[in-house]
């Protein structure tokens, strides 16, 4: 068993695709119309690997409620690993990304949290040097 695909609920798929590719730097992978004005959109890391993130529309009221509840409680919907949290924080801030938590030590991990402009908080984290990668 392995993780190949995970989803992030978004309030606007076009805006999400723009943010996740132009700002975060992910690479578009799939963009397939599925009817009802929705698309199957996935992005992946430019560094390779076969894991993808689906930019899933929050059209389902249960999904929207879940997404809003996490955001209101300041809970990230997902987390992405980075090599250097402080450098990534600085890069993203220069692009206008709004952080709710600046780089913070949390035991052996350094993390930061930002809003993705699509209704979510996203955590980035830097693992300890001996566990990176």
C-alpha positions, 0 to 999 in steps of 0.5 A: 500500500502506498500514497499515490493521490490525496485531495485538497478541497478548494473553493475555485479550481482555476484560482487553486491551479494558479496558486498551486503552480505559479506560487507554490511551484507544483507542476500541472499533471491532469486537467480533465473536464468531468461535467457540471463545470468541474474538472479533475485537476492534479498537480505534483512536485517538480522534483519528481515522484508519483504522488499527486494532489487533486484540487477538489472542488468543495461543491459538496456541502459536507466537504465545504463545512469540513473545509471551513471548520478546519480553517476557522479552527486554524488547522491545516488541511495538509502539509508539504515537506520543504528543505528549508522552511525559513527560505520557503517562508521568505520566498512565499511572503515575497509572492504575497502569501499570508502566513498565520504561523511564521517559522516555528520550532516544534520539537525537532521539526520546523513548521510554518502555516499559510493560507492558500487563497482557496479556503485552506491553511497549508503547513510546510515543514522541515524535518530534522536533518537526519530525516530529511528527504 
